[in-house]
Amino acid sequence: MSGLRLKEGVSWLRSLLIDQVQIHLKAGDGGDGAVSFRREPHVAKGGPDGGDGGAGGNIWLVASSSLSTLLKFKDHPHNKAKNGGNGSSKRKSGALGRDLVITVPVGTVVKSLSGEVLCDLGREGYRWLGAKGGRPGKGNAYFLSASRRAPKFAGQGERGEEKWLNLELKLLADVALVGFPNAGKSTLISKLSAAKPKIADYPFTTLQPNLGVVKVPEDILDMKSDTAERHEAGVSDFVMADIPGLVEGAAKGKGLGQRFLRHIERASVLLLLLDLSCPGGRGVDEQRDILLKELRLYHPDLLKRPRLSVFSKADLVTVSSLQIAANERKLYISAVSGYGLDALLRSLSLLVKQARTAKKSNTFVLHRPVPAAMSVLTSPDGSFVLDGAEVERAVGLSNLDDPQAVELVLQKLKKLGVEKALSSAGVKDGDVVKAGKLTFTYVPDR
């Protein structure tokens, strides 16, 4: 019975952490071009006047600080942009498909289903083209030439991109509170900011990260210290994240550790909160070693971040031990009584300033592979298939029974280098080649 309750509890715990979702994007299809000829009184053999289609709508992902969770995508993952309108007579173009703008929390990382990072929306207002709308088809008026006086075909609109993506949210904070469960992290952030996390005297009280803005009073900014930085002024405010307690084995997923550790990645400064009450018989040195080990196993670069080790619950130790700690330049605090909080704010303010200054670039990070224009695939029936976006555009005509349309398609394919691609793929004279709706027998160009 207890095992059942534990399983249900873990399921409920996972439901709170909406920082990973999958979404489906379907950009709008491009509109078809029109096949039309002028029909006016006293105008014999009017020329082609079919209009172009309208482009399909794009889908954009935009980072917004008005959101703090991916919850809205949990039950509504599908997103579709508008299709472009078809062209019509008198060279009238179809309506443009309206773009779809999807807001996501600042700090959202977009990945492919294979785990490849496509985009990092780490700043307010950053936008990324998640799915591109289909190109519109050209009307038959576009294909008018000296050799084609009455084209009876038009371009077909391309299908908009369609894909599934993984979204992961990583909190944006200057300082991340790291420590074992019930080390006093939630109490500390509630004292330093307006955040109101759940606080209780049992482990795993915090089930999801909490953010708080810490305002540093001017008298603390000007506070004298024994360090060489006594005349340096720190930042007047910074964002602190209360990360749910870590346990040994968190980097391997124990206790949902990997989901919690993700939110530490963006923090500029790490604040290790070491519990002087020694929970489970672990001393502060052992706590620090375990925490650093888990951070290193999850992401080695985390150990290169500025960090501050602070001993919490100082009200549980004697005054003499506090004096010894002061000589060793270690920070002892008590979030309950307020002991040491001014010195802590001063130290964090300076570390955050140094970390912000060290950041060399705030540029938009984008990783996106360039799709191949054309490839040759082998079909199970022994034929060869020309694949790729450029191939689809070349054969995207409405009437491939028309000899002039087929001639135009073959000209486009030749410009794409189809002859060389087929030869490199081992296609021989007489083999069947398919390109979209077009099927032809390959004859080498002699």
Residue pairs with C-beta under 8 A, 6 or more apart in sequence:
13 207
13 256
14 256
16 207
16 208
17 207
17 208
17 256
17 259
18 69
18 70
18 71
18 74
19 69
19 70
19 168
19 169
19 170
19 259
19 262
19 263
20 70
20 166
20 167
20 168
20 169
20 259
21 70
21 73
21 74
21 77
21 166
21 167
22 77
22 113
22 164
22 165
22 166
22 167
23 73
23 77
23 78
23 79
23 102
23 164
23 165
23 167
24 77
24 78
24 79
24 162
24 163
24 164
24 165
25 59
25 79
25 80
25 130
25 131
25 161
25 162
25 163
25 164
25 165
26 59
26 78
26 79
26 80
26 81
26 131
26 160
26 161
26 162
27 56
27 57
27 58
27 59
27 81
27 131
27 132
27 133
27 134
27 160
27 161
27 162
28 55
28 56
28 57
28 58
28 80
28 81
28 82
28 83
28 84
28 97
28 98
28 133
28 134
28 160
29 56
29 83
29 84
29 97
29 133
29 134
29 157
29 158
29 159
29 160
30 53
30 54
30 55
30 56
30 83
30 84
30 97
30 133
30 134
30 135
30 136
30 137
30 157
30 158
30 159
30 160
31 52
31 53
31 54
31 55
31 56
31 83
31 84
31 85
31 86
31 87
31 94
31 95
31 97
31 136
31 137
31 157
32 53
32 86
32 87
32 94
32 136
32 137
32 154
32 155
32 156
32 157
32 398
33 50
33 51
33 52
33 53
33 86
33 87
33 136
33 137
33 138
33 139
33 140
33 142
33 154
33 155
33 156
33 157
33 398
34 50
34 51
34 53
34 86
34 87
34 88
34 89
34 92
34 139
34 140
34 154
35 48
35 50
35 139
35 140
35 151
35 152
35 153
35 154
35 398
35 399
36 48
36 49
36 50
36 51
36 88
36 89
36 90
36 139
36 140
36 141
37 46
37 47
37 48
37 49
37 150
38 46
38 47
38 48
38 49
39 46
40 46
45 150
47 141
47 144
47 149
47 150
48 139
48 140
48 141
48 143
48 144
48 150
48 151
49 89
49 90
49 91
49 139
49 141
50 87
50 88
50 89
50 91
50 139
50 140
50 141
50 154
51 87
51 88
51 89
51 90
51 91
51 92
51 93
51 94
51 139
51 141
52 87
52 93
52 94
52 136
52 137
52 138
52 139
52 142
52 155
53 84
53 85
53 86
53 87
53 93
53 94
53 136
53 137
53 138
53 139
53 155
53 157
54 84
54 85
54 86
54 87
54 93
54 94
54 95
54 96
54 97
54 136
55 84
55 96
55 97
55 133
55 134
55 135
55 136
56 81
56 82
56 83
56 84
56 97
56 133
56 134
56 135
56 136
56 157
56 158
56 160
57 81
57 82
57 83
57 84
57 96
57 97
57 98
57 99
57 100
57 133
57 160
58 81
58 99
58 100
58 129
58 131
58 132
58 133
59 79
59 81
59 99
59 100
59 102
59 129
59 130
59 131
60 99
60 100
60 101
60 102
60 127
60 128
60 129
60 130
61 102
61 104
61 108
61 110
61 119
61 121
61 127
61 128
61 130
62 101
62 102
62 103
62 104
62 121
62 125
62 126
62 127
63 103
63 104
63 105
63 106
63 107
63 108
63 121
63 122
63 123
63 124
63 125
63 126
63 127
64 103
64 104
64 105
64 106
64 124
64 125
65 105
65 106
65 124
66 103
67 103
67 104
67 105
67 106
68 105
68 211
69 105
69 169
70 104
70 105
70 108
70 167
70 169
73 167
79 100
79 102
80 100
81 97
81 98
81 99
81 100
81 131
81 133
81 160
82 97
82 98
82 100
83 97
83 157
83 160
84 94
84 95
84 96
84 97
84 133
84 134
84 136
84 157
85 94
85 95
85 96
85 97
86 94
86 157
87 93
87 94
87 136
87 137
87 139
87 154
88 94
91 139
91 141
93 136
94 136
97 133
97 160
99 133
102 130
104 121
104 167
105 169
106 121
106 122
106 123
106 124
106 126
106 172
107 121
107 122
107 169
107 170
107 171
107 172
107 266
108 121
108 167
108 168
108 169
108 170
109 117
109 119
109 120
109 121
109 167
109 168
109 169
109 170
110 117
110 118
110 119
110 120
110 121
110 128
110 130
110 165
110 166
110 167
111 117
111 118
111 165
111 166
111 167
111 168
112 118
112 165
112 166
113 164
113 165
113 166
115 166
116 367
116 369
117 367
118 128
118 165
118 366
118 367
118 368
119 128
119 365
119 366
119 367
119 368
120 364
120 365
120 366
121 127
121 128
122 172
122 266
122 365
123 362
123 364
126 364
128 366
130 163
130 165
131 160
131 161
131 162
131 163
132 160
132 161
133 160
133 161
134 157
134 158
134 159
134 160
134 161
135 157
135 158
135 393
136 155
136 157
136 158
137 154
137 155
137 156
137 157
137 158
137 396
137 398
138 154
138 155
139 154
139 155
140 151
140 152
140 153
140 154
142 154
142 155
143 151
143 153
143 154
143 408
144 151
148 404
151 402
151 404
151 405
152 399
152 402
152 404
152 405
153 397
153 398
153 399
153 400
153 402
153 404
153 405
154 397
154 398
154 399
155 396
155 397
155 398
156 396
156 397
156 398
157 396
158 389
158 392
158 393
158 396
168 262
170 262
170 263
170 265
170 266
171 209
171 211
171 241
171 263
171 266
171 267
172 239
172 266
173 211
173 239
173 240
173 241
173 263
173 266
173 267
174 235
174 238
174 239
174 240
174 267
174 268
174 269
174 352
174 355
174 356
175 214
175 238
175 239
175 240
175 241
175 267
175 268
175 269
175 270
175 271
175 348
175 351
175 352
176 240
176 241
176 243
176 263
176 264
176 267
176 269
176 270
176 271
177 185
177 188
177 189
177 240
177 241
177 242
177 243
177 271
177 273
178 243
178 246
178 264
178 270
178 271
178 272
178 273
178 291
178 295
179 185
179 245
179 246
179 272
179 273
179 274
179 275
179 287
179 291
179 312
180 245
180 246
180 247
180 275
180 279
180 282
180 287
180 290
180 291
181 203
181 204
181 205
181 244
181 245
181 246
181 247
181 279
182 201
182 202
182 203
182 204
182 205
182 245
182 275
182 279
183 245
183 273
183 274
183 275
183 279
183 287
183 312
184 273
184 275
184 312
184 313
184 335
185 206
185 242
185 243
185 245
185 273
186 197
186 198
186 199
186 205
186 206
186 210
186 242
187 199
187 335
187 336
188 242
188 273
188 312
188 333
188 335
189 195
189 197
189 210
189 212
189 240
189 242
190 196
190 197
190 199
190 212
190 335
191 335
191 338
191 341
192 212
192 214
192 240
192 341
192 345
193 212
193 213
193 214
193 215
193 240
194 212
194 213
195 210
195 211
195 212
195 240
195 242
197 205
197 206
197 210
197 242
198 205
198 206
198 207
199 205
203 245
203 279
204 244
204 245
204 255
206 242
206 244
206 245
207 244
208 244
209 241
209 242
209 243
209 244
209 260
209 263
210 241
210 242
211 239
211 240
211 241
211 242
212 239
212 240
212 241
212 242
213 237
213 238
213 239
213 240
214 237
214 238
214 239
214 240
214 345
214 348
215 236
215 237
216 234
216 235
216 236
216 237
216 238
216 345
216 346
216 349
217 345
218 236
220 342
220 345
220 346
220 349
221 233
221 234
221 236
221 346
221 349
222 233
223 342
223 343
223 346
224 230
225 343
225 346
229 350
232 350
232 353
233 353
234 346
234 348
234 349
234 350
234 351
234 352
234 353
235 349
235 352
235 353
235 356
236 349
238 348
238 349
238 352
240 271
241 263
241 264
241 267
243 260
243 261
243 263
243 264
244 256
244 260
246 255
246 257
246 260
246 261
246 291
246 294
247 254
247 255
247 257
248 254
248 290
248 294
249 255
249 257
249 294
250 257
250 258
250 260
250 261
250 294
250 298
251 257
251 258
251 261
251 293
251 294
251 295
251 297
251 298
252 258
252 297
257 294
257 298
258 298
261 294
261 295
261 298
261 299
264 270
264 295
264 302
265 299
265 302
267 305
268 305
268 306
268 351
268 352
268 355
268 356
268 359
269 305
269 306
269 307
269 308
269 348
269 351
269 352
269 355
270 295
270 302
270 305
270 306
270 307
270 308
271 307
271 308
271 310
271 348
272 288
272 291
272 292
272 307
272 308
272 309
272 310
273 310
273 312
274 284
274 287
274 288
274 309
274 310
274 311
274 312
275 284
275 287
275 312
275 313
276 284
276 311
276 312
276 313
276 314
276 316
276 317
276 332
277 313
277 316
278 284
282 290
284 311
288 309
292 303
295 302
295 303
296 302
296 303
305 355
306 351
306 354
306 355
308 331
308 344
308 347
308 348
308 351
309 330
309 331
310 331
310 332
310 333
310 344
311 325
311 330
311 331
311 332
311 333
312 333
312 334
312 335
313 334
313 336
314 322
314 332
314 333
314 334
314 337
314 339
314 340
315 334
315 336
315 337
315 339
317 332
322 332
325 331
325 332
326 332
331 340
331 343
331 344
331 347
332 339
332 340
333 339
333 340
333 341
333 343
333 344
334 340
335 341
371 388
371 389
372 388
373 388
373 389
373 390
373 416
374 386
374 387
374 388
374 390
374 391
374 416
374 417
374 418
374 421
375 386
375 387
375 388
375 421
376 384
376 385
376 386
376 387
376 421
376 422
376 424
376 425
376 427
377 384
377 385
377 387
378 384
378 385
378 425
379 385
379 434
382 431
382 432
383 431
383 432
383 433
383 434
383 439
384 422
384 425
384 427
384 431
384 432
384 433
384 434
384 442
385 433
385 434
385 435
386 413
386 418
386 421
386 422
386 433
386 434
386 435
390 416
391 413
391 416
391 435
391 436
392 436
393 412
394 409
394 412
394 413
394 416
394 435
395 409
395 413
395 435
395 436
395 437
395 438
396 436
397 405
397 408
397 409
398 405
399 405
400 406
400 409
400 437
400 438
406 438
409 435
409 438
410 440
413 435
414 445
419 444
419 445
422 433
422 442
423 444
427 433
427 442
428 442
429 442
429 443
429 444
430 441
430 442
430 443
431 441
431 442
432 439
432 440
432 441
432 442
433 439
433 440
433 441
433 442
